[in-house]
Amino acid sequence: MSTILSAISLVSHSWIITWLLIWFNLAAVTYATPAQHSFPNISFEIFSNAIQSTFGPNITLATVLVVLFTLIENPDLLNLHFRQQHPEFSGENQITTSGWIIALVNSLTAKLGDKKANTLLSEKELYRKHSKKDKTTILARKLDKIANLLTLSPYDTDGDYKGKLLPISQSKIEPVYTICPTSFICGTLSCHGRSLVQSTQERDIPLVTLIKGHTIHQNVPVLTGKCPNCETLYYADHERFLDTSTIQSQMKRVYLNSAKYMKLGQTFWVDRIFSISAVNAMYNFHASASAYTEYWNNTFGTESTLVTCDIIWQAFVQESIRTVASESKIDVEFNDSLNIKEVTQEAFSILGEGGIIRAADKHTCAECTQDYKRTSEVVFNNPAAVFGIDASDDNIPELDNSDSEIELELSDSSSDDEMDDTVARTVNMVVLDGVVMGPQVSDFFF
């Protein structure tokens, strides 16, 4: 009976998994940005006066910003706190300093440390040497005051309910990004560190889409540097110069391992977090460029900005080249204007080392070097054993294993007939036709 129930459970799980995969594929699940409140619209003078009158004279800009963004990033806690200040039902008490704001103060002071936390107190408050509990209460009242000043309360000044405080939009305070060279002087020996000039005319500066992390930024300017002496062009991800060392002078391109951003399309740039994510997905999950494209678009994409397979493949190739080149401590140099296929071929000829993996050179261990076995140990004639079902169950058919034997090919020219089975042989790598996923899951739970 237990065997039958296990088989039924396995089939049921398979149907559920299949249904979920179909549903996700059809639904194309994306994360919708929730409704938000606008950033507090108060003058800097009012905010500055409130900071100076509320906190100590030695408070730093960094500490002020920590307090500001601590309040802005915790709208749910502020809803809970201010609700306790406005009782509506019998048995509710008006609590000025709630446990919610006390918990926020404790987290804030733990982050700042004792020295910076003391700058939140005035000189008079420090002089009185309050107990830790009293100090926490004082700081809670200060945060309550600043939150009310920034209108981060669901109640107005008359105590009337305005509506639940929503997450605060920070679009108005997002920084302006530019894509420009990381070098600020010319690196050629003949120029002796000359400064670089901005070579692009103002009307010709391209405005592109930049993905930083997984956040999309539009209309980001791309600036190009130029050495006025040798005329080498400096971009954010590469350098371009005229190579005169050959009979026919030609333009060369140097991929920069230290690049912060990379160009993946005509008007599409990304940072290294984006490209490293693409590489890790392909290596760790064996995801194809198409699969990762669909994942990224469903998770982070917007109606106006979606990535393509070409962009993901460009990210994979360029990040892989820079990773290997960085380990080899060289900046790879190609002929300019190569397509992605030619770049891949040139990179392998420079970095491939004849197919030898540098990290595996002269390496052996029990994990990667095993005794040679003529056939695998996989059980092909008992599918029940794969699922942990009793092999004696007559209802489970056996598989035809006439062609199931997997032969392991050695790298040398020795034939199987010449091999002495009594002599221990080792195999450094076995290649199987199929996909092997890294993470292994034994069961699927709901």
ROZATI-989284 format. One record per residue (C-alpha): residue number from 1; z, x, y. Coordinates in Angstrom, 3 decimals, decimal comma. Layout:
BEGIN
+-----+----------+----------+----------+
: seq :       zz :       xx :       yy :
+-----+----------+----------+----------+
: NUM :        Z :        X :        Y :
...
+-----+----------+----------+----------+
END
This chain:
BEGIN
+-----+----------+----------+----------+
: seq :       zz :       xx :       yy :
+-----+----------+----------+----------+
:   1 :    0,000 :    0,000 :    0,000 :
:   2 :    0,879 :    2,789 :    2,450 :
:   3 :   -2,514 :    4,393 :    1,788 :
:   4 :   -4,342 :    1,141 :    2,618 :
:   5 :   -2,294 :    0,631 :    5,791 :
:   6 :   -3,045 :    4,213 :    6,883 :
:   7 :   -6,777 :    3,637 :    6,351 :
:   8 :   -6,664 :    0,342 :    8,271 :
:   9 :   -4,742 :    2,015 :   11,120 :
:  10 :   -7,288 :    4,831 :   11,264 :
:  11 :  -10,220 :    2,360 :   11,427 :
:  12 :   -8,430 :    0,288 :   14,067 :
:  13 :   -7,790 :    3,358 :   16,220 :
:  14 :  -11,423 :    4,385 :   15,869 :
:  15 :  -12,616 :    0,997 :   17,122 :
:  16 :  -10,190 :    1,107 :   20,059 :
:  17 :  -11,286 :    4,617 :   21,018 :
:  18 :  -14,970 :    3,610 :   20,783 :
:  19 :  -14,337 :    0,514 :   22,929 :
:  20 :  -12,509 :    2,564 :   25,565 :
:  21 :  -15,306 :    5,143 :   25,740 :
:  22 :  -17,925 :    2,409 :   26,200 :
:  23 :  -15,818 :    0,657 :   28,840 :
:  24 :  -15,209 :    3,833 :   30,842 :
:  25 :  -18,891 :    4,699 :   30,677 :
:  26 :  -19,908 :    1,279 :   32,007 :
:  27 :  -17,114 :    0,965 :   34,536 :
:  28 :  -17,593 :    4,433 :   36,084 :
:  29 :  -13,961 :    4,510 :   37,181 :
:  30 :  -13,360 :    5,971 :   40,623 :
:  31 :  -10,226 :    6,308 :   42,714 :
:  32 :  -10,360 :    4,124 :   45,798 :
:  33 :   -8,521 :    5,336 :   48,900 :
:  34 :   -5,703 :    2,872 :   49,671 :
:  35 :   -5,255 :    1,215 :   53,052 :
:  36 :   -3,680 :    3,532 :   55,596 :
:  37 :   -1,927 :    3,490 :   58,923 :
:  38 :   -3,292 :    5,627 :   61,717 :
:  39 :   -1,554 :    8,844 :   62,708 :
:  40 :    1,271 :    8,335 :   65,278 :
:  41 :   -0,270 :    8,022 :   68,737 :
:  42 :    2,330 :    9,419 :   71,107 :
:  43 :    1,953 :   12,009 :   73,852 :
:  44 :    2,898 :   15,597 :   73,180 :
:  45 :    5,318 :   15,521 :   76,126 :
:  46 :    7,319 :   12,658 :   74,597 :
:  47 :    7,340 :   14,335 :   71,204 :
:  48 :    8,312 :   17,711 :   72,687 :
:  49 :   11,174 :   16,238 :   74,714 :
:  50 :   12,457 :   14,413 :   71,624 :
:  51 :   12,429 :   17,603 :   69,558 :
:  52 :   14,255 :   19,607 :   72,241 :
:  53 :   16,890 :   16,915 :   72,782 :
:  54 :   17,444 :   16,217 :   69,062 :
:  55 :   17,402 :   19,634 :   67,429 :
:  56 :   18,709 :   23,092 :   68,280 :
:  57 :   17,131 :   25,376 :   70,907 :
:  58 :   16,043 :   27,973 :   68,310 :
:  59 :   13,987 :   25,620 :   66,151 :
:  60 :   10,561 :   27,085 :   65,302 :
:  61 :    7,142 :   25,441 :   65,277 :
:  62 :    7,006 :   25,792 :   61,495 :
:  63 :   10,297 :   23,912 :   61,077 :
:  64 :    9,149 :   21,171 :   63,449 :
:  65 :    5,960 :   20,714 :   61,436 :
:  66 :    7,929 :   20,605 :   58,179 :
:  67 :   10,080 :   17,790 :   59,602 :
:  68 :    7,011 :   15,957 :   60,944 :
:  69 :    5,046 :   16,038 :   57,702 :
:  70 :    8,142 :   15,305 :   55,614 :
:  71 :    8,414 :   11,987 :   57,419 :
:  72 :    4,667 :   11,248 :   57,342 :
:  73 :    4,323 :   11,962 :   53,610 :
:  74 :    7,182 :    9,642 :   52,579 :
:  75 :    6,293 :    6,138 :   53,817 :
:  76 :    7,750 :    4,411 :   50,730 :
:  77 :   11,129 :    6,073 :   51,229 :
:  78 :   11,116 :    5,081 :   54,917 :
:  79 :   10,379 :    1,449 :   53,953 :
:  80 :   13,430 :    1,502 :   51,675 :
:  81 :   15,577 :    3,166 :   54,325 :
:  82 :   14,719 :    0,863 :   57,228 :
:  83 :   14,996 :   -2,250 :   55,041 :
:  84 :   18,688 :   -1,459 :   54,535 :
:  85 :   19,095 :   -1,342 :   58,295 :
:  86 :   17,844 :   -4,940 :   58,575 :
:  87 :   19,795 :   -7,217 :   56,166 :
:  88 :   18,268 :  -10,653 :   55,552 :
:  89 :   20,261 :  -12,218 :   52,712 :
:  90 :   23,870 :  -12,978 :   51,992 :
:  91 :   25,659 :   -9,983 :   50,525 :
:  92 :   23,365 :   -7,431 :   52,180 :
:  93 :   25,094 :   -5,001 :   54,524 :
:  94 :   23,541 :   -3,169 :   57,444 :
:  95 :   23,550 :    0,506 :   56,498 :
:  96 :   22,526 :    2,894 :   59,269 :
:  97 :   22,508 :    6,027 :   57,117 :
:  98 :   21,159 :    4,935 :   53,749 :
:  99 :   21,215 :    6,873 :   50,516 :
: 100 :   17,421 :    7,111 :   50,785 :
: 101 :   17,459 :    9,130 :   54,009 :
: 102 :   20,381 :   11,205 :   52,723 :
: 103 :   18,293 :   12,196 :   49,677 :
: 104 :   15,404 :   13,148 :   51,977 :
: 105 :   17,711 :   15,331 :   54,090 :
: 106 :   19,023 :   17,115 :   50,999 :
: 107 :   15,468 :   17,935 :   49,879 :
: 108 :   14,520 :   19,062 :   53,385 :
: 109 :   17,470 :   21,418 :   53,800 :
: 110 :   16,913 :   22,833 :   50,299 :
: 111 :   13,342 :   23,696 :   51,273 :
: 112 :   14,263 :   25,180 :   54,647 :
: 113 :   17,290 :   27,154 :   53,492 :
: 114 :   20,623 :   27,389 :   55,312 :
: 115 :   19,374 :   29,582 :   58,158 :
: 116 :   16,447 :   27,384 :   59,169 :
: 117 :   18,359 :   24,184 :   58,456 :
: 118 :   20,983 :   25,262 :   61,001 :
: 119 :   18,281 :   25,270 :   63,714 :
: 120 :   18,147 :   21,485 :   63,297 :
: 121 :   21,671 :   21,325 :   64,737 :
: 122 :   22,563 :   21,817 :   68,387 :
: 123 :   24,873 :   24,634 :   69,464 :
: 124 :   27,686 :   22,132 :   70,014 :
: 125 :   27,260 :   20,716 :   66,493 :
: 126 :   27,258 :   24,209 :   65,005 :
: 127 :   30,370 :   25,158 :   66,973 :
: 128 :   32,374 :   22,276 :   65,493 :
: 129 :   31,720 :   23,552 :   61,953 :
: 130 :   31,202 :   20,213 :   60,241 :
: 131 :   31,635 :   19,780 :   56,524 :
: 132 :   28,522 :   19,685 :   54,365 :
: 133 :   28,737 :   15,888 :   54,052 :
: 134 :   29,135 :   15,395 :   57,811 :
: 135 :   26,248 :   17,815 :   58,493 :
: 136 :   24,016 :   15,829 :   56,139 :
: 137 :   24,917 :   12,596 :   57,925 :
: 138 :   24,106 :   14,146 :   61,309 :
: 139 :   20,706 :   15,356 :   60,093 :
: 140 :   19,982 :   11,931 :   58,546 :
: 141 :   20,528 :   10,283 :   61,926 :
: 142 :   18,219 :   12,837 :   63,540 :
: 143 :   15,432 :   12,080 :   61,054 :
: 144 :   15,965 :    8,364 :   61,618 :
: 145 :   15,569 :    8,898 :   65,361 :
: 146 :   12,350 :   10,899 :   65,022 :
: 147 :   10,914 :    8,393 :   62,536 :
: 148 :   11,510 :    5,556 :   65,014 :
: 149 :    9,950 :    7,625 :   67,803 :
: 150 :    6,817 :    8,112 :   65,679 :
: 151 :    6,790 :    4,349 :   64,878 :
: 152 :    7,182 :    5,161 :   61,185 :
: 153 :    9,170 :    1,996 :   60,605 :
: 154 :    8,163 :   -1,432 :   59,312 :
: 155 :   10,236 :   -2,957 :   62,124 :
: 156 :    9,582 :   -2,973 :   65,880 :
: 157 :   12,074 :   -2,124 :   68,617 :
: 158 :   13,380 :   -5,724 :   68,568 :
: 159 :   14,079 :   -5,548 :   64,839 :
: 160 :   11,207 :   -7,847 :   63,889 :
: 161 :    9,292 :   -7,083 :   60,707 :
: 162 :    5,765 :   -5,785 :   61,418 :
: 163 :    4,595 :   -5,170 :   57,882 :
: 164 :    5,069 :   -2,575 :   55,195 :
: 165 :    4,544 :    1,018 :   56,303 :
: 166 :    1,384 :    2,301 :   54,611 :
: 167 :    0,378 :    5,899 :   53,871 :
: 168 :   -0,408 :    7,737 :   57,102 :
: 169 :   -4,004 :    8,839 :   57,616 :
: 170 :   -4,333 :   12,487 :   58,600 :
: 171 :   -8,045 :   12,379 :   59,403 :
: 172 :   -7,326 :   12,808 :   63,120 :
: 173 :   -5,513 :   16,093 :   62,547 :
: 174 :   -7,839 :   17,612 :   59,963 :
: 175 :   -8,892 :   21,130 :   60,986 :
: 176 :  -12,448 :   22,069 :   61,882 :
: 177 :  -13,948 :   24,327 :   59,220 :
: 178 :  -16,676 :   26,904 :   59,674 :
: 179 :  -18,560 :   28,931 :   57,081 :
: 180 :  -19,035 :   32,483 :   58,308 :
: 181 :  -19,001 :   36,076 :   56,971 :
: 182 :  -15,685 :   37,503 :   55,828 :
: 183 :  -16,720 :   40,951 :   57,114 :
: 184 :  -16,336 :   41,523 :   60,846 :
: 185 :  -17,936 :   44,988 :   60,973 :
: 186 :  -21,080 :   46,459 :   59,409 :
: 187 :  -20,356 :   48,270 :   56,161 :
: 188 :  -23,340 :   50,629 :   56,068 :
: 189 :  -22,635 :   54,341 :   56,504 :
: 190 :  -25,100 :   54,738 :   59,383 :
: 191 :  -23,464 :   52,087 :   61,537 :
: 192 :  -19,870 :   53,418 :   61,461 :
: 193 :  -18,220 :   49,992 :   61,647 :
: 194 :  -20,316 :   48,323 :   64,339 :
: 195 :  -19,263 :   44,772 :   65,232 :
: 196 :  -21,396 :   41,877 :   64,034 :
: 197 :  -23,114 :   39,415 :   66,350 :
: 198 :  -23,731 :   35,734 :   65,631 :
: 199 :  -27,458 :   35,716 :   64,911 :
: 200 :  -28,243 :   31,997 :   64,638 :
: 201 :  -29,427 :   30,156 :   67,722 :
: 202 :  -27,131 :   27,289 :   68,679 :
: 203 :  -29,836 :   24,675 :   68,100 :
: 204 :  -30,602 :   26,149 :   64,655 :
: 205 :  -27,052 :   26,301 :   63,254 :
: 206 :  -27,169 :   24,285 :   60,002 :
: 207 :  -24,562 :   21,587 :   59,401 :
: 208 :  -23,735 :   21,253 :   55,712 :
: 209 :  -21,450 :   19,486 :   53,256 :
: 210 :  -18,465 :   21,614 :   52,208 :
: 211 :  -16,268 :   20,820 :   49,218 :
: 212 :  -12,948 :   22,580 :   49,678 :
: 213 :  -10,813 :   22,131 :   46,599 :
: 214 :  -11,886 :   18,597 :   45,794 :
: 215 :  -11,990 :   17,359 :   49,395 :
: 216 :  -15,354 :   16,674 :   50,998 :
: 217 :  -15,994 :   17,825 :   54,571 :
: 218 :  -19,162 :   16,850 :   56,410 :
: 219 :  -21,103 :   18,589 :   59,201 :
: 220 :  -19,588 :   22,033 :   58,673 :
: 221 :  -21,507 :   24,733 :   60,620 :
: 222 :  -22,837 :   27,773 :   58,745 :
: 223 :  -22,855 :   30,942 :   60,869 :
: 224 :  -24,681 :   34,170 :   60,077 :
: 225 :  -23,672 :   37,663 :   61,223 :
: 226 :  -26,097 :   40,452 :   62,030 :
: 227 :  -25,700 :   44,152 :   62,669 :
: 228 :  -27,737 :   44,965 :   65,805 :
: 229 :  -28,268 :   48,530 :   64,563 :
: 230 :  -29,484 :   48,247 :   60,925 :
: 231 :  -30,272 :   44,491 :   61,085 :
: 232 :  -28,362 :   43,746 :   57,886 :
: 233 :  -27,601 :   40,015 :   57,669 :
: 234 :  -24,102 :   38,948 :   56,670 :
: 235 :  -23,579 :   35,509 :   55,123 :
: 236 :  -20,412 :   33,927 :   53,754 :
: 237 :  -21,399 :   34,566 :   50,138 :
: 238 :  -23,873 :   37,468 :   50,251 :
: 239 :  -25,438 :   40,223 :   52,332 :
: 240 :  -29,178 :   40,647 :   52,876 :
: 241 :  -30,832 :   43,936 :   53,810 :
: 242 :  -34,169 :   45,759 :   53,630 :
: 243 :  -34,234 :   48,317 :   50,814 :
: 244 :  -36,377 :   51,288 :   51,897 :
: 245 :  -35,485 :   53,517 :   48,934 :
: 246 :  -38,623 :   52,477 :   47,022 :
: 247 :  -42,307 :   52,865 :   47,847 :
: 248 :  -42,641 :   49,168 :   48,580 :
: 249 :  -39,754 :   48,126 :   50,785 :
: 250 :  -38,282 :   44,781 :   49,802 :
: 251 :  -35,400 :   42,543 :   50,771 :
: 252 :  -32,266 :   42,809 :   48,641 :
: 253 :  -29,333 :   40,445 :   48,206 :
: 254 :  -25,772 :   41,532 :   47,361 :
: 255 :  -23,484 :   38,910 :   45,825 :
: 256 :  -20,004 :   39,283 :   47,346 :
: 257 :  -17,150 :   39,068 :   44,842 :
: 258 :  -14,706 :   38,361 :   47,678 :
: 259 :  -16,650 :   35,358 :   49,015 :
: 260 :  -14,502 :   32,336 :   49,934 :
: 261 :  -17,419 :   29,898 :   49,879 :
: 262 :  -20,687 :   29,766 :   47,950 :
: 263 :  -23,989 :   28,064 :   48,693 :
: 264 :  -25,071 :   25,856 :   45,792 :
: 265 :  -27,767 :   23,777 :   47,457 :
: 266 :  -29,879 :   23,524 :   50,586 :
: 267 :  -27,051 :   21,822 :   52,497 :
: 268 :  -24,223 :   22,135 :   49,973 :
: 269 :  -21,398 :   24,689 :   49,960 :
: 270 :  -18,200 :   24,872 :   47,919 :
: 271 :  -15,084 :   27,007 :   47,791 :
: 272 :  -14,007 :   29,089 :   44,804 :
: 273 :  -11,580 :   26,441 :   43,501 :
: 274 :  -14,529 :   24,102 :   42,931 :
: 275 :  -16,589 :   26,756 :   41,138 :
: 276 :  -13,659 :   28,012 :   39,031 :
: 277 :  -12,945 :   24,413 :   37,973 :
: 278 :  -16,528 :   24,059 :   36,736 :
: 279 :  -16,316 :   27,314 :   34,770 :
: 280 :  -12,945 :   26,449 :   33,222 :
: 281 :  -14,154 :   22,978 :   32,210 :
: 282 :  -17,127 :   24,453 :   30,376 :
: 283 :  -15,083 :   27,166 :   28,660 :
: 284 :  -11,915 :   25,224 :   27,870 :
: 285 :  -13,425 :   21,829 :   27,031 :
: 286 :  -16,960 :   22,912 :   26,132 :
: 287 :  -18,205 :   20,434 :   28,720 :
: 288 :  -21,877 :   20,426 :   29,614 :
: 289 :  -23,052 :   20,568 :   33,226 :
: 290 :  -24,023 :   16,911 :   32,899 :
: 291 :  -20,599 :   15,872 :   31,573 :
: 292 :  -18,716 :   17,750 :   34,284 :
: 293 :  -21,042 :   16,293 :   36,937 :
: 294 :  -20,222 :   12,777 :   35,797 :
: 295 :  -16,499 :   13,554 :   35,651 :
: 296 :  -16,447 :   15,016 :   39,169 :
: 297 :  -18,444 :   12,180 :   40,706 :
: 298 :  -16,267 :    9,525 :   39,062 :
: 299 :  -13,054 :   11,280 :   40,111 :
: 300 :  -13,723 :   12,828 :   43,530 :
: 301 :  -17,189 :   11,693 :   44,627 :
: 302 :  -17,930 :    9,195 :   47,372 :
: 303 :  -20,876 :    6,911 :   48,063 :
: 304 :  -22,285 :    9,460 :   50,497 :
: 305 :  -21,499 :   12,641 :   48,531 :
: 306 :  -22,217 :   13,111 :   44,832 :
: 307 :  -22,824 :   16,400 :   43,051 :
: 308 :  -25,784 :   16,991 :   40,730 :
: 309 :  -26,226 :   18,904 :   37,468 :
: 310 :  -28,094 :   21,619 :   39,377 :
: 311 :  -25,115 :   22,137 :   41,677 :
: 312 :  -22,658 :   22,391 :   38,785 :
: 313 :  -24,919 :   24,850 :   36,956 :
: 314 :  -25,268 :   26,940 :   40,119 :
: 315 :  -21,463 :   26,965 :   40,436 :
: 316 :  -21,087 :   28,057 :   36,810 :
: 317 :  -23,633 :   30,881 :   37,088 :
: 318 :  -22,523 :   32,221 :   40,463 :
: 319 :  -18,803 :   32,100 :   39,646 :
: 320 :  -19,399 :   33,752 :   36,252 :
: 321 :  -21,403 :   36,547 :   37,872 :
: 322 :  -18,705 :   37,210 :   40,446 :
: 323 :  -15,924 :   37,102 :   37,845 :
: 324 :  -17,602 :   39,633 :   35,546 :
: 325 :  -18,741 :   41,794 :   38,472 :
: 326 :  -15,225 :   41,815 :   39,896 :
: 327 :  -13,837 :   43,000 :   36,552 :
: 328 :  -16,521 :   45,717 :   36,522 :
: 329 :  -15,618 :   46,583 :   40,140 :
: 330 :  -19,180 :   46,274 :   41,446 :
: 331 :  -21,063 :   43,930 :   43,780 :
: 332 :  -24,272 :   43,021 :   41,976 :
: 333 :  -27,535 :   43,554 :   43,848 :
: 334 :  -30,671 :   41,468 :   43,234 :
: 335 :  -34,080 :   41,093 :   44,764 :
: 336 :  -33,949 :   38,355 :   47,366 :
: 337 :  -35,281 :   34,825 :   46,710 :
: 338 :  -34,802 :   34,809 :   42,922 :
: 339 :  -34,446 :   31,414 :   41,280 :
: 340 :  -31,372 :   30,617 :   39,221 :
: 341 :  -33,022 :   31,513 :   35,897 :
: 342 :  -34,122 :   34,908 :   37,212 :
: 343 :  -30,656 :   35,502 :   38,679 :
: 344 :  -29,118 :   34,840 :   35,250 :
: 345 :  -31,500 :   37,278 :   33,566 :
: 346 :  -30,933 :   39,990 :   36,183 :
: 347 :  -27,176 :   39,518 :   36,001 :
: 348 :  -27,182 :   39,979 :   32,229 :
: 349 :  -29,269 :   43,129 :   32,492 :
: 350 :  -26,754 :   44,575 :   34,971 :
: 351 :  -23,475 :   43,208 :   33,616 :
: 352 :  -24,300 :   42,388 :   29,993 :
: 353 :  -23,692 :   45,897 :   28,617 :
: 354 :  -26,098 :   45,246 :   25,753 :
: 355 :  -24,210 :   42,158 :   24,609 :
: 356 :  -20,901 :   44,002 :   24,193 :
: 357 :  -17,837 :   42,166 :   25,487 :
: 358 :  -15,870 :   44,784 :   27,402 :
: 359 :  -12,516 :   43,091 :   26,735 :
: 360 :  -13,189 :   43,249 :   22,968 :
: 361 :  -14,228 :   46,890 :   22,843 :
: 362 :  -12,213 :   48,748 :   20,148 :
: 363 :   -9,997 :   45,724 :   19,657 :
: 364 :   -8,791 :   44,344 :   16,337 :
: 365 :   -5,993 :   41,989 :   15,361 :
: 366 :   -5,042 :   39,493 :   12,675 :
: 367 :   -6,477 :   36,670 :   14,803 :
: 368 :  -10,046 :   37,918 :   15,220 :
: 369 :  -10,505 :   40,222 :   12,202 :
: 370 :  -10,176 :   38,611 :    8,785 :
: 371 :  -10,972 :   39,592 :    5,190 :
: 372 :  -14,529 :   38,742 :    4,216 :
: 373 :  -14,957 :   35,535 :    2,209 :
: 374 :  -18,211 :   34,571 :    0,554 :
: 375 :  -17,592 :   30,821 :    1,109 :
: 376 :  -15,419 :   28,882 :    3,498 :
: 377 :  -12,157 :   27,232 :    2,540 :
: 378 :  -13,136 :   23,877 :    4,029 :
: 379 :  -12,732 :   21,020 :    1,551 :
: 380 :  -16,127 :   19,300 :    1,464 :
: 381 :  -15,763 :   17,030 :   -1,568 :
: 382 :  -12,570 :   15,287 :   -0,528 :
: 383 :  -12,820 :   13,430 :    2,804 :
: 384 :   -9,454 :   11,850 :    2,127 :
: 385 :   -7,752 :   15,233 :    2,475 :
: 386 :   -9,012 :   15,532 :    6,044 :
: 387 :   -7,080 :   12,407 :    7,074 :
: 388 :   -4,005 :   13,012 :    4,928 :
: 389 :   -4,801 :   10,147 :    2,523 :
: 390 :   -3,976 :   10,374 :   -1,152 :
: 391 :   -6,905 :   12,114 :   -2,849 :
: 392 :   -6,493 :    9,973 :   -5,949 :
: 393 :   -7,505 :    6,794 :   -4,158 :
: 394 :  -10,562 :    5,530 :   -6,071 :
: 395 :  -11,794 :    3,535 :   -3,061 :
: 396 :  -12,686 :    6,667 :   -1,105 :
: 397 :  -16,114 :    8,036 :   -2,025 :
: 398 :  -16,760 :   11,728 :   -2,426 :
: 399 :  -19,278 :   13,593 :   -0,286 :
: 400 :  -22,304 :   15,377 :   -1,658 :
: 401 :  -21,508 :   19,067 :   -1,290 :
: 402 :  -24,717 :   20,433 :   -2,683 :
: 403 :  -25,632 :   21,962 :    0,669 :
: 404 :  -22,118 :   22,284 :    2,084 :
: 405 :  -21,420 :   25,885 :    1,242 :
: 406 :  -21,350 :   28,010 :    4,383 :
: 407 :  -22,509 :   31,568 :    3,980 :
: 408 :  -21,030 :   34,162 :    6,295 :
: 409 :  -23,543 :   36,707 :    7,510 :
: 410 :  -22,441 :   40,280 :    8,012 :
: 411 :  -23,748 :   42,334 :   10,886 :
: 412 :  -24,903 :   45,168 :    8,601 :
: 413 :  -27,952 :   45,150 :    6,320 :
: 414 :  -25,993 :   44,995 :    3,038 :
: 415 :  -27,058 :   42,200 :    0,723 :
: 416 :  -24,676 :   40,040 :   -1,269 :
: 417 :  -25,885 :   41,693 :   -4,486 :
: 418 :  -24,926 :   45,117 :   -3,220 :
: 419 :  -21,471 :   43,976 :   -2,151 :
: 420 :  -18,562 :   44,804 :   -4,385 :
: 421 :  -16,212 :   41,832 :   -4,398 :
: 422 :  -13,343 :   44,105 :   -5,322 :
: 423 :  -13,742 :   46,039 :   -2,100 :
: 424 :  -12,059 :   44,506 :    0,927 :
: 425 :  -14,581 :   43,684 :    3,656 :
: 426 :  -13,855 :   42,413 :    7,138 :
: 427 :  -15,791 :   40,066 :    9,413 :
: 428 :  -15,392 :   40,366 :   13,173 :
: 429 :  -17,080 :   37,107 :   14,102 :
: 430 :  -18,260 :   33,978 :   12,296 :
: 431 :  -20,744 :   31,647 :   13,997 :
: 432 :  -20,791 :   28,017 :   12,857 :
: 433 :  -23,401 :   25,445 :   13,828 :
: 434 :  -21,365 :   22,935 :   15,771 :
: 435 :  -18,881 :   22,448 :   18,586 :
: 436 :  -15,254 :   23,458 :   18,161 :
: 437 :  -12,846 :   22,006 :   20,694 :
: 438 :   -9,935 :   24,182 :   21,771 :
: 439 :   -7,144 :   21,593 :   22,142 :
: 440 :   -6,345 :   19,968 :   18,783 :
: 441 :   -4,793 :   16,505 :   18,651 :
: 442 :   -3,341 :   15,244 :   15,386 :
: 443 :   -2,884 :   11,567 :   16,267 :
: 444 :   -3,917 :    9,047 :   18,910 :
: 445 :   -1,167 :    6,815 :   20,288 :
: 446 :   -1,158 :    3,703 :   22,457 :
+-----+----------+----------+----------+
END
